[in-house]
């Protein structure tokens, strides 16, 4: 396990500029036992292409105390954008769902489990859990040591289940269709759920985080012929024996920091055969 200081250093990459008061507590074992859930046949492994690898879980529960909606957005907007790059779910939708489901980070369930999306245990869940009164008394909810693991599980929850498959055929900047699509797919029973998400997105301008990921030109209409001949503006480098981030940066006339940022590297470690993005327009925002 990584020591406490190492955890804080790693999490700092996600929460730069945040003014969140945190209190680290050590969670105890569950007081109630549940039978091991059966495997959900609709689940499948999802490869994010190595775009965004979460730091190792230290096993220590980090309690977040969020003061306002603005503070919540400032705290988790970067994580939502990274999830969008890795899985294609609009950052605006993820943030709006997080705000709504967690009670702006102040809800009882969010405070005691870091579960910001109200995801219940369901079949196939092998992680930690806690009990909370929801539709029924004492329902089983997933528990995470840090909210960023809740954000990753939210992405996997949508990506892994076939009933949400149609969402990923929608434009990534069409948050309205995503909001209504979630309701249609059965994510929530509240008839006003789409309107609540849209209201949060527009009131707090969460759509700007989608634009940060997609770029300003994403929404413009382009002729089919232009799409067919357009070449992707991404260069890749396959790491060879003797390569270092410094030597690669010199070869492509970019900085080491840019290579680390484009590939979500947390240190200078690379390995032979690893594919690195070394030039791209999409990550310059």
C-alpha positions in Angstrom: 0.0 0.0 0.0 1.1 3.5 -0.7 1.7 5.7 2.3 -0.6 8.5 3.3 1.7 11.2 1.9 2.0 9.4 -1.4 -1.8 9.2 -1.7 -2.2 12.9 -1.1 0.4 13.6 -3.8 -1.4 11.4 -6.3 -4.8 12.7 -5.6 -3.4 16.2 -5.9 -3.1 15.7 -9.7 -6.9 15.3 -9.8 -7.9 18.1 -7.4 -5.5 20.9 -8.3 -6.8 24.3 -7.2 -9.5 22.8 -5.0 -10.3 24.1 -1.5 -12.0 21.1 -0.1 -11.6 20.2 3.5 -10.8 16.6 3.9 -10.7 14.3 6.9 -9.1 10.9 6.5 -10.7 8.2 8.5 -10.1 4.5 8.7 -13.2 2.5 7.8 -14.2 -0.5 9.9 -15.6 -3.8 8.6 -19.2 -4.1 7.6 -21.5 -4.9 10.5 -23.9 -6.9 8.3 -23.1 -9.6 5.8 -24.6 -10.2 2.4 -24.4 -13.2 0.2 -22.0 -13.0 -2.6 -23.9 -11.6 -5.7 -24.1 -13.7 -8.8 -22.2 -12.5 -11.9 -24.2 -10.1 -14.0 -24.3 -11.6 -17.4 -24.6 -8.2 -19.1 -21.2 -7.1 -17.7 -18.1 -7.2 -19.9 -14.6 -5.9 -19.6 -14.0 -2.4 -20.9 -10.6 -1.2 -22.2 -10.2 2.6 -21.9 -7.2 2.4 -24.2 -4.8 3.3 -21.4 -6.0 6.9 -21.4 -6.7 7.2 -17.7 -5.3 4.8 -15.1 -6.5 5.4 -11.6 -4.0 5.6 -8.7 -3.8 2.5 -6.5 -6.4 2.3 -3.8 -4.7 2.7 -0.4 -7.6 1.1 1.5 -8.1 4.3 3.6 -11.4 6.1 3.5 -11.2 9.8 2.5 -14.1 11.9 3.7 -15.0 14.9 1.6 -16.7 18.0 3.0 -18.1 20.0 0.1 -19.2 23.6 0.8 -21.1 24.5 -2.3 -22.2 23.4 -5.8 -19.4 25.6 -7.2 -16.8 23.8 -5.0 -18.2 20.4 -6.1 -17.8 21.3 -9.7 -14.3 22.7 -9.2 -13.3 19.5 -7.3 -14.6 16.9 -9.7 -14.7 18.5 -13.2 -11.2 17.3 -14.0 -12.1 13.7 -13.1 -15.3 14.0 -15.2 -13.4 15.2 -18.2 -10.8 12.4 -17.9 -13.6 9.9 -17.7 -15.2 11.5 -20.8 -11.9 11.1 -22.7 -11.6 7.4 -21.7 -15.2 6.3 -22.0 -17.1 8.8 -24.1 -19.7 9.9 -21.5 -20.2 13.7 -21.5 -18.5 15.3 -18.6 -21.6 17.6 -18.2 -23.8 14.6 -17.7 -21.4 12.9 -15.3 -21.1 16.1 -13.2 -24.9 16.7 -13.2 -25.6 13.2 -12.2 -23.0 13.4 -9.4 -24.4 16.7 -8.1 -28.0 15.3 -8.2 -27.4 11.8 -6.8 -25.0 12.9 -4.1 -27.0 15.9 -2.9 -24.2 18.2 -4.1 -21.8 16.1 -2.1 -23.6 16.6 1.1 -26.0 13.7 1.1 -25.7 11.1 3.8 -24.9 8.3 1.4 -22.1 10.3 -0.3 -20.6 11.3 3.0 -20.4 7.7 4.4 -19.6 5.8 1.2 -18.2 8.3 -1.4 -20.9 6.9 -3.7 -21.8 10.0 -5.7 -24.1 8.2 -8.1 -26.3 6.1 -5.8 -25.2 2.9 -7.4 -26.5 -0.1 -5.5 -24.5 -3.3 -5.0 -26.2 -5.3 -7.8 -25.1 -8.7 -8.9 -21.4 -9.1 -9.6 -20.2 -6.4 -7.1 -17.3 -7.7 -5.1 -16.2 -4.4 -3.5 -17.0 -2.8 -0.1 -20.5 -1.8 0.7 -22.8 -0.1 3.2 -26.5 0.0 4.0 -28.7 3.0 3.4 -32.5 3.5 3.4 -33.6 4.3 -0.2 -36.6 2.8 -2.0 -36.5 0.2 0.8 -35.0 0.2 4.3 -31.4 -0.9 4.6 -30.5 -1.4 0.9 -27.0 -2.3 -0.1 -24.9 0.4 -1.8 -21.4 0.3 -3.2 -18.7 2.0 -1.0 -15.5 3.6 -2.3 -12.4 4.9 -0.4 -12.3 8.0 -2.7 -15.0 9.6 -4.9 -12.8 9.3 -8.0 -13.4 5.5 -7.8 -17.1 6.2 -7.7 -16.7 8.2 -10.9 -14.8 5.4 -12.6 -17.5 2.9 -11.5 -20.2 5.1 -12.9 -18.4 5.0 -16.3 -18.1 1.3 -16.2 -21.7 0.9 -15.0 -23.0 2.7 -18.1 -20.5 1.2 -20.5 -20.8 -2.4 -19.4 -24.6 -2.7 -19.5 -26.3 -3.4 -22.8 -29.4 -1.3 -22.0 -27.3 1.9 -22.1 -25.7 0.9 -25.4 -27.8 3.4 -27.4 -26.4 6.3 -25.4 -23.0 5.8 -26.9 -24.4 6.3 -30.4 -25.4 9.9 -29.5 -23.2 12.9 -30.1 -20.9 13.5 -27.1 -22.0 17.2 -27.0 -25.7 16.5 -26.9 -26.3 16.5 -23.2 -30.1 16.9 -23.7 -30.4 13.6 -25.6 -28.1 11.9 -23.1 -30.3 13.1 -20.2 -33.5 11.8 -21.8 -31.7 8.6 -23.0 -30.7 7.8 -19.4 -34.3 8.0 -18.3 -35.5 5.9 -21.3 -32.9 3.3 -20.5 -34.2 3.0 -16.9 -31.4 4.7 -15.0 -34.0 6.6 -12.9 -37.7 6.4 -12.2 -38.2 10.1 -11.6 -40.1 11.5 -14.6 -38.4 14.8 -14.1 -34.9 13.3 -14.0 -33.8 14.5 -17.5 -35.1 18.0 -16.8 -33.2 18.1 -13.5 -30.0 17.1 -15.2 -30.4 19.7 -18.0 -31.3 22.4 -15.5 -28.0 21.7 -13.6 -26.0 21.6 -16.8 -27.3 24.9 -18.1 -27.5 26.8 -14.8 -23.9 26.0 -13.9 -22.6 25.9 -17.5 -21.3 22.3 -17.2 -21.4 21.9 -21.0 -18.2 23.9 -21.2 -16.3 20.8 -19.9 -17.6 18.8 -22.8 -16.2 21.5 -25.1 -12.8 21.3 -23.2 -12.6 17.6 -24.2 -14.0 17.8 -27.7 -12.6 21.1 -28.9 -14.5 24.1 -30.3 -14.8 22.6 -33.8 -16.7 19.5 -32.7 -20.2 20.9 -33.2 -19.6 22.2 -36.7 -21.2 20.4 -39.6 -18.6 18.9 -42.0 -19.3 17.4 -45.5 -19.1 13.7 -45.8 -16.3 14.0 -48.4 -14.2 16.1 -46.0 -14.7 13.6 -43.2 -13.6 10.8 -45.5 -10.3 12.4 -46.5 -9.4 14.0 -43.2 -6.4 12.4 -41.4 -6.3 12.2 -37.7 -4.0 14.7 -36.1 -2.4 12.2 -33.7 1.1 10.7 -33.8 2.1 7.6 -31.9 5.5 6.4 -30.8 6.1 2.8 -29.8 8.7 2.7 -27.0 11.9 0.9 -27.9 14.8 -0.4 -25.8 16.8 2.6 -24.5 14.0 5.1 -25.0 13.4 7.7 -22.3 10.7 10.3 -22.0 13.4 12.9 -22.6 14.8 11.3 -25.7 11.3 10.9 -27.1 10.5 14.5 -26.4 13.6 15.6 -28.3 12.7 13.4 -31.2 9.2 14.9 -31.6 10.1 18.4 -30.5 7.6 18.4 -27.6 8.1 18.7 -23.8 8.3 15.8 -21.4 5.4 17.3 -19.5 3.2 17.3 -22.6 3.9 13.6 -23.2 3.0 12.8 -19.6 -0.1 14.9 -19.8 -1.3 13.4 -23.2 -0.7 9.9 -21.9 -1.8 10.4 -18.2 1.6 9.3 -16.9 2.2 10.0 -13.2 6.0 9.5 -13.3 8.7 9.0 -15.9 8.4 5.2 -16.1 7.8 3.7 -19.6 8.2 0.2 -20.9 9.3 -1.4 -24.2 6.3 -1.8 -26.5 4.2 0.9 -24.9 2.3 3.1 -27.3 2.6 6.8 -26.5 0.8 9.8 -28.0 3.5 12.3 -28.9 1.6 14.9 -31.0 -2.1 15.7 -31.0 -4.3 18.7 -31.5 -7.1 17.1 -29.4 -5.2 17.4 -26.1 -3.9 20.9 -26.5 -7.0 22.5 -24.8 
